[in-house]
Each structure stands twice: as C-alpha cells, then as structure tokens.
Amino acid sequence: MYTVIAMTDKTRGARGATAFLVDKGTPGFSFGKKENKMGIRASSTYELVFEDCKIPASAILGKEGHGFLSAMKTFDMSRPGVAAQALGIAAGALEDAVDYARTREQFGKPVISNQGLRFMLADMAMKVETARAMVYATARSIDSGDRNCSKESAIAKCYASDVAMQVTTDAVQVFGGYGYMKEYPMEKRMRDAKITQIYEGTNQIQREVIGQCLIKEAAAKK
Ligand SMILES: Cc1cc2nc3c(=O)[nH]c(=O)nc-3n(C[C@H](O)[C@H](O)[C@H](O)COP(=O)(O)OP(=O)(O)OC[C@H]3O[C@@H](n4cnc5c(N)ncnc54)[C@H](O)[C@@H]3O)c2cc1C
C-alpha cells in the first residue's frame, strides 16, 4: 500500500495537492529502476511509475486539496523516527570507536591512552547524549498527546542527523586506516548516517521549519 500525494489542481499550488492510498498492483502503477544507493543498502528503493493510472475518489486519504497539510502533519510524527535512526547509528559508532581505541596498540600502548583521542571520543559522547535527550523528549511529548510538535520534531531530526554524520566521520578517524576499509563497520555507518540528513525533508528544510515556528511563536506573544 502506497501513500501518493498528487497534484489534483495545479492552479492552487500547495492547496491543489491530494493524498491517495494506492494498492500495489493497481493498473498503471509499476516500479521503475532499483536505485543504486550510497547507504542504507539493506533497504530497497525503487522509482514509482504512474502511467494512465486511475485512482477512485474513494481512495482519497483525508480531503481533496489537503495533501500538503497531511504530509506536514505526518512529518511531525515521522521525523522523530529518523532522529532515532540517526541516534542509533551515532551511538553504535561511538561504542565501537571506544572499544577499538582501547584494544588498538601503537608504539606499545593502546591509542586511547592519548589524551587527544580521548578528547575526540568525549566530544562524540557529548553529541550522542544531547541528541538522545532531544529525541527522547520529543517522543515523550508526542506520546503525551502533543500534536503541536513541528518545531520539536524538526529540531530532533536535524540535530540527531547532524550528530550522526559528525560522530560517524570521527569514528572512521578513530579506526585510522581500517576505518576506511569495507571489512570494518565504520565506513558503512558513515554512509548510512548521510541519508538521515536528507530524507523526511533535508536539514535545510528542517531549519526552515524551525525558523518559521520561531516567527509564529514570537508573533503569538505580541
Ligand atoms: C533513499 C531515499 C528514500 C526516500 N524515500 C522516500 C519516501 O519513502 N517517500 C518520499 O516521499 N520521499 C522519499 N525520498 C525523497 C526525499 O524525501 C527527498 O529526496 C528529500 O526530501 C529532498 O528532496 P529533493 O531530493 O527533491 O531535493 P531538492 O528539493 O531538489 O533539494 C536540493 C538541495 O536544495 C536544498 N533546498 C531545497 N529547497 C530549499 C529551501 N527552501 N531552502 C534551503 N535549501 C533548500 C535542499 O536542502 C538540498 O540541499 C527518499 C529519498 C531517498 C534518497
């Protein structure tokens, strides 16, 4: 089952978009090429092709013209999921980086005995823990029924995914040359982290959402 947001009235801009539920197997709906992705390669991504695909009005999700609004409301709930994915990638990278630094010896001592490397690990840990606090706080407020969570959701997604990118990049560094090799898990984590800054709205768009929320909040106080 696919959620498809299509323009049903091109003259109305965002208000001309409508959400539909489309079954796999609907005549005129098929798959195009399988995308060859940088990361998250265990998840398949295909082009969706619609050719003379007729969808009945009964398949409308919500109301005609409310597709953009539905998408935005869905994002408020789904962005913390991407934030959690990013947090998991970052936390796993940190754990493995600490383990590796404790066991890898150079010049007769573990590399973690170098303060410079420990400072790097400490910075990674601070980022992971602040991302964790943000992701859990957002999940708690959604669980408690808060439906006005656009800003919080965007902050959680944007912050946790930026952290995932920074922490996995540093974790590759901690692994040294092995970090760059496919036999070790780090380069995969770095590739997997990248998508969390892109999908469910890029981080530029998250910053735009956060900025718009700040304007609305300030106006409401006047
Ligand atoms: C693996 C994968 C899976 C996906 N799965 C889904 C899915 O299941 N469903 C779905 O609907 N989509 C899916 N997407 C699409 C994804 O959500 C979009 O690729 C993403 O939102 C970015 O949109 P775009 O590619 O059109 O980038 P563009 O909008 O073309 O953006 C290009 C660049 O311009 C910047 N930019 C654009 N507008 C602004 C602005 N107003 N201000 C500042 N910068 C801006 C962007 O941040 C980006 O850096 C998937 C994408 C990938 C890669």
The ligand as an ORCA input file, in Angstrom:
! r2SCAN-3c Opt
* xyz 0 1
  C      16.885      6.584     -0.037
  C      15.758      7.557     -0.158
  C      14.481      7.171      0.228
  C      13.424      8.055      0.112
  N      12.184      7.648      0.475
  C      11.136      8.461      0.285
  C       9.818      8.033      0.569
  O       9.586      6.900      1.024
  N       8.805      8.878      0.314
  C       9.009     10.122     -0.180
  O       8.053     10.873     -0.376
  N      10.238     10.561     -0.444
  C      11.302      9.761     -0.249
  N      12.560     10.210     -0.542
  C      12.724     11.561     -1.073
  C      13.359     12.528     -0.065
  O      12.450     12.828      0.975
  C      13.823     13.759     -0.837
  O      14.921     13.368     -1.668
  C      14.263     14.872      0.100
  O      13.161     15.390      0.814
  C      14.918     16.029     -0.655
  O      14.139     16.446     -1.716
  P      14.800     16.549     -3.164
  O      15.574     15.312     -3.413
  O      13.723     16.908     -4.105
  O      15.847     17.726     -3.009
  P      15.693     19.208     -3.548
  O      14.421     19.795     -3.019
  O      15.916     19.234     -5.014
  O      16.893     19.913     -2.796
  C      18.209     20.051     -3.337
  C      19.019     20.907     -2.355
  O      18.434     22.197     -2.238
  C      18.132     22.472     -0.884
  N      16.893     23.215     -0.792
  C      15.705     22.976     -1.440
  N      14.772     23.841     -1.059
  C      15.351     24.669     -0.151
  C      14.911     25.779      0.639
  N      13.643     26.223      0.565
  N      15.793     26.384      1.453
  C      17.084     25.943      1.541
  N      17.568     24.893      0.835
  C      16.702     24.267      0.016
  C      17.969     21.096     -0.227
  O      18.163     21.151      1.168
  C      19.047     20.307     -0.949
  O      20.293     20.566     -0.334
  C      13.631      9.346     -0.415
  C      14.938      9.739     -0.807
  C      15.982      8.862     -0.685
  C      17.351      9.308     -1.109
*
